[in-house]
Amino acid sequence: MTNSARDENVSFAPADATASASSSTRWALAGLSLSMLMASLDTSIANAGLPTLAHAFGASFQQVQWIVLSYLLAVTTLIVSVGRLGDITGRRRLLLVGISLFTVASIVCGVAPLLGVLIAARAAQGLGAAMMMALTIPFVAETVPKERTGSAMGLLGAMSAIGTALGPSLGGLLISAMGWRAIFLVNVPFGIMAFILAYRCLPGDLRRLDVNAHTLDFFGTVLLGVTLAAYALAMTMGRGSFGSINIALITVALVGLSLFLLVEARVKTPLIQLAMFRNFQMSAGLISSGLVSTVMMSTLVVGPFYLSRALGLHPMQVGLALSIGPAVVALNGVPAGRLADRFGASEMTIVGLGTMVIGSLLLAISTPNLGVPGYIAPIIVVTSGYALFQTANNTSIMSGISPDQRGVISGLLNLSRNLGLITGASAMGAVFAVASGATEVTAAPPQSVASGMRLTFAVGAVLLVIALAVASWSRNASTNHSRLGNRIV
């Protein structure tokens, strides 16, 4: 071979390899984004169909409510455990199992002849969704160059927010056009597509030689599942009103949490290594994520009542107004990631939270006299800040995590978000009801609904200020710790 031929091979091979790697990365991200979108969409898509499903199965609201609760409970109780399982057994194969389970369960949901079958299939669908949610974020570190991590996190964050917020409106559209079965069967072609992309484009699992060091903590898994299930049920049963059953479930959750912490401190291979919470950024990020999700749920709980009752909008107009928030998150997801890549994830986390505080305060002083713009403009501010916060916070938490802990950390990150949404639906809904001063919000006078909206977002602003303080403390503590380390060195 001549020298010129060698030079030709050397110059062209890297370019071809780079182009191939870039293309593979894009397709891998497409598969991960589709997985996140489907799992998030089914968190809320069934809500729009509850009246139709109650009529179709001749069931009460309390019975059909389990169509939503079974999915939510499965995701919430299992997401940390499946994240850890992915760290142990291999994330790619477990993600493929999750996508397959989610797709097959969607088919069973769509053809279910009985309500019990539908509820069981929704629980199985939730297990698949837990795998998809917990395992998509860890793959970013394995498929995307470090300098583009923020952009990739922004894309996944946008898919998550869009799926959750778009669910009710898309569900209503599908039901009106093709019937209730369509809200489940729509997942099938997307599930097949996500499976093919994940199978072909995601990196393979590494063989783990030290089996004893990577065993699943079954006792801790059961305790955590019982604890989270009890808390989720306490927050969702009774539609915001707390009775003896709710108090008993909260008690079970507290006892379960205490036992879980004792077990994790003593077991040889814990489900969650408690020492991880000494990481300032991770602990602060999880707390902030839960608080922010609680406030974001207020827009879904309060928004429809304020737009319809206080501003007098028709249902179609309400739907259009509510779609603006998800659209803002979708448009800002990737740009927010680029900002995090350029200026730093910790800095952009604080900027995002500060923006959300401003938006919530604007909602807290808004009045019906300002009309639709008086509500939409602050919502744009809130959701823009949310897009920046979520992307930067996810990037900050996942950076520097050892590969064998990425799954469980991702599970904890998704868990904090889910617990925030559950708490927001109950607690912020209760604040809105009390502040409205009406036993039935659907019949409350416009001014009462407006007062309830203002107080709810005033409370939300306080929660966001707390999140901002936690994030600022974390940033300062990490900076001081880093400086101390440099001095010692």
N, C-alpha and C positions, 0 to 999 in steps of 0.2 A: 504494500500500500504506500503511495506517495505521501509526502508531507502535506501537500495541498489537500489530498483526500482526507487525511486525518483532521486537518484544520476544518474542513467542511463538515465532518461528522461532529466535531466538538462544538462548532458554532450553531448547528441547526438542531441537534438533539435536545439541548436544554430549552430552547424556545418551544419546541413541540411538547416537551414534558410540562413546561409551565402552562401552556395553553390548555393541555389536557387536564392538568390539576385544577386550573381555574374553572373549567367547565364542570368538572366533577363536583367541585365545591358548591357551585350554583345549584346543581341538581340535588345535591345532598341537603342544602338549605331549603330548597323547595319542598322536599319530602318532610323535613322537620317542621316547616311552617304549616304544612297541610295537617300534620298530626296534631299540632297545638291548636289549630283553628277548629278541627272537628271536636276535640275533647272539650274545648271551652264553649263551643256552640251548643253542645248538648247539655251543658249546665243549666241553660235557661230556655231552650227551644220548646220544651214540653209545657212550659207555663201557659203559653197561649192556647194550648189545646185542652186544658183541664175541663172547662165547661162542656166541650164537645165529647171528651172521653167519658165524663160522668154520664152524659146522655146515652152514649153508645153502649156502655156496659151496665147501665141502670144502677149506678153506684152513687154514694154520697160524696160530698167534697172531701171529707176526712179520708175516705178510702182512696180516691184518685190522687190525693195529695202525695201518697206514697210512690207514685210514678216519678215525682220529682225528688222526694226524700231518699229513695233507695239509691239513686244515682249519686246524689250529693253525699250520702253517708259512706258509700263505697269509696269514692274518691278521697274524702277527708280522712277516713280511718286507715286507708292502706297506702297512701301516697309516699310516706316516709319509708315504710317497710319495703315497698317495691323498688324504691330508689336504692336502698341498701342492698337488696337482692341483685340489682343490676351491677353494683360494684363487685359483688362476689362471683356471680355466674357469668357475667358478660352483658354489656348494655345492648349490643346490637341484636343478639338473639332474643333478649327479653322484650325489646321494643317491637320486634317482628311478631312475637307472641301477642303483645298488647294490641297492635293494629289488627291482627287476625281476629282476636277475641272481640274487639270493639265492632268490627265489621259483621261478623257472624251474629253477634247479639243484636245488632241493628236490624238484621233480616228477621230474627225471631220477634223483635218488637213490632216490626211492620206487619207480620202475619199472625200475631198473637190472637187466639180465639177467646181467651179468658183474661180477666184483669189480673189474676194471680200470675199467669204466665208472663204478662207484660211487665209486672213489677219485678219478677225474678230476672227477666232478661235485661231490664234496666240496671239492676245491681251488677250483673255480669258486664254490661256495657261500662259501668262505672269503674270496675276493676281494670278493664282495658284502657280506659281514659286515664286512670291513675298511672299506669305504666307509661303512657304516651307523654303525659305532663311532666313526670319525674325524670324521664330519660332524654327528652329533647335538648334541654339546656346543657347538660354535660357534654353532648356531642359537639357543641360549638368550639370548645377548646381543642377537640381532636380533628376538626375539619376546616377551621377558619384560621388564617394567620393572626397572630396576636394583635397586630396593629388594626385589624378590622373586627375585633371582638365586639366592640360597642355597637357597630352597625348591625351585626348579626343578632345581638341581644335586642336591639331596637325592633328588628323585624319580627322576632318571636313574641316580644311584648305587644306589638301592634296586633298580631294575630290573636293573642289571648284576649286582649281588650275588645277587639272587634267581635270575636265569637260570643263572648258573654253578653255584650250589649245588643248585638244584632239578633240574638236568638228569638226573643218574643215577636218582633216584627216579621222576621222570616217565617217563623212558625205560623203566625196568623195568615200570611200570604199563601203558604203551601196548603194549609187546611182549607181555605176558601176556594182554592183552585183545584185540588186533587183529593181532599179528605185527610183525616188525621194520620193515616198510615204513612203518608208521604214525609212527615217530619222525621221519621226514623229511616225509611228506605233511601232518602236522599244521601245518607252517609255511605251507601254501598259503593258507588263508583269512585268516590273520593278515597275510601278506605283501600280499594284495590290499587289505585294510583299511588297512594302513600306507601303501601307495602312494596310495590315494584321499585320505587325510588330509594327506599331505605335498604332494600336487599341489594341493589346494584351499586349504590353510591356511598354508603356509609362504611367506614373502616371496620375491619374484622376485629373480633375480640381477642385479647391477649390471653395466652394460656397461663393459668395461675398454678404455681408449683406448691406453695405453702398452703395446703388445704385447711389445716388446723387454725391458721390465723385469719381465715376468711369463712367462718361459719356464722349462720344467722342466729341471732338471739331470739329464740322462739317465745320464751316467757316474756321478755320485754316487748316483743311484737304484739302479743295478746293483750298485755296490760295497756300499751299505748292505744291499741284499737278500741278497747273497751272505754278508755278515758275519752278519746275523741268522739266516739259514737254517743256517749252519754252527754257530752257538751253540745254536740250538734243537735241532738234531739231536744235538749233543754231550750236551745235557742229557736228552734223551728216549730215545736209543738205549741199549740194554743194561739198561734198567729199573733205573737207579741204580748199576750197576757200571761203573767206568771202565776201558776197555781201550785198545789202541793206536789204534783207530778214533776213539774219543772224544778222545784226546789230539791226534790229527791234525786233527780238526775244530776243537778249541779253538785250535790253532795257526793254522789258516786264518782263524778269526774275529779273532784278534789282528792278523794281517797285514792283513786286510781293513779293520779299524777304523783302523789306522795310515794306510793309503792313503786311506781316506775322509776323515780329518781333513786330510790334505795337500791333497786335491782341493778340499774345501770352503773351505779358507783361500785358495785361489788363483782359483777359478772366479768369473766375473762375477756369475752369478745362482745361488747355491748352493741346494741342497735344504734345508739347515739353516744358518741364519746363526749361526756360532759365537759371535758377539758377544752373542746372546740369553742365553747361559749366564752372562753377567755380572749378570743379574737374580737377586738373592739368593733371592727368593721362589720363582721358577720352578725354579732349580737344586735348591734344598733340597726343594721339593715333589716333584720327579721322583725324587730319591734316596729320600725318605721313602716314596713310593708303592711303589717297588720292594721296599724292606725290609718294609713292611707286608703286601704281597701274598705275599711269601715265607713269612711267619708264618701268614697266613690259610690258605695251602695246607696247612699242617700239620694243621689241623682236619679237612680232607677226607682226608688221607693216614693220619693216626694215629687219628683218632676212631673209624672203623669197627672197627679191630683192638682198641682198648681196650674199647669197648662190648661187643663179642662175646666176646673172649678173656678179658679181665680181669674184666668184670662179668657175663659169662654171659648176655647178652641174646639173644633170638631175632631173626632177620632183620627181622621187622616192627617189633619194638621198637627195633632199631638205626635203622631208617629214620625212625621217629617222633622219636627223640632227635636225629638229625642234622638234622631239619627245623626244630628250634627256632632254630638260628642264623639261617637265611634269614628266618624269621618275625620275629625281633627286628630284623633289618636293614630289613625291609619296613615294620615299624611305626615305626621310628625315623628313616627316611629324611627325610621331610618335616619333622617336628619338629626334626631336626638342622639342616636348612636354615634354619629360622626362627631358631634360636639363632645360626647364623653371620651371618644378616642383622642380628640385634639387637646381638650382642656383638662382632662382628668375626670374619672368617674366620681370621686368623692366631692369635688367642687360642683359638678353638675347635679349631683343628688341634692345638695343644699339649694342650688338655684331653682330646681324643679319644685322643691317643697315651698320655697318662698313664693314662687308664682302661684301655687295652689292656695296658700294662705290669702293672698291678695284676691283671688277669684272667689273664695268662700266668704270673705268679708264683703265683697261687692254684692253677693247674693243675700247676705244677712241684712243689708240696708236697702235692697231693691223693693219696689212697691208696684202693685198692678198698674198704677198710672204710667209707668215707663213702658208698658206693653210687652210684646214678645222680645224686642231688642234688649229690654232691661233684664231678661232672663238669659237669652242666648249669649250675649256678650260675656258675662261672667263665666258661663259654662265653657266657652271657648278658652278663656284664661285658665280655668281649672283643669280642663282636659289636656291643654298644651303642657302645663306643668306636670301633669300625671304622666304623660308620654316621656318627658325628660327624666322625671324621677325614677320611673319603673326601669327604663333602660339603664340609666347610670347605676342604680342600686343593684340590679341584677349583675351588672358587669363588676361592680366593686366586690360583691359577695363571692362571686365565682372565681375571681382572680386570685392566684396564689394557693388555691386549694389542691391538695395532693390528689392524683388521679383516682386512688382507691376510695376517696371520700366524696367525689363529685356527685354521685347519685343520691346519697343521703342528704347532702347539703341542698341539692336541687329540690328534693322532696320537702325539706323543711321550708324552703323559700315558697314553694307552691302551697304548703300547708298554712303558712302565715297569711297568705293572700286569701285562701278559702275560709279560714277562721274569721278573718276580717269581714268578708262578704256575709257570712252567716250572722256574725254579731251585728253588723250594720243593718241587715234586714230586720232584726228583732229590736235591738236597742234604739237605733235611730228612727225606726218606724214608731216605737213607743213614744219617743220624744216628740215626734211630729203629731201624733194623736193627742197627747196631753197638751201640747202647745196650741193646738187647734181648738181645744176646749169643747170638743163634740164627742159624743159616744160613738157616732158613726161618721167617719171622715167623708164618705161618699155623699152625705147629705149636709155637710157643714157649709155655712155661708162663705162666699168668696173672701171676705176680709179675714175670717177665722183661718181659712186655708193659707192665706198670705202670711198671717202672723206665725202659723206653724212652720211654714217654709223658712222664714227669717230666723226663728229661734233654732231650728234644726241645723242650719248652716252656720249659725253663730257657735253652736256646740262643735260642729265640724271644724271650724277655724281654730278653736281651742285645741282639739286633738291634733291638728296639723302643726300648730305651734309647738306642742310637745314633741312631735316627730322631728321637727326642725331642730329643737334643742338637743335631742338625742343624737341626731346626725352630726351636729356641730361639735358636740362633746366627743363623739367617736373620732372625728377628723382631727381634733386637737390632741386627743389622747394618743392616736396613732403617730401623729407628727412628733410629739414629745418623746414617745417611746423610740422612734427611729433616731432622733437626735441623740438620745441617751446612749443608744447602741453604738452610734458612730463615735461618741466621745470615749466609750469604753475600749472600742477597737483602736 
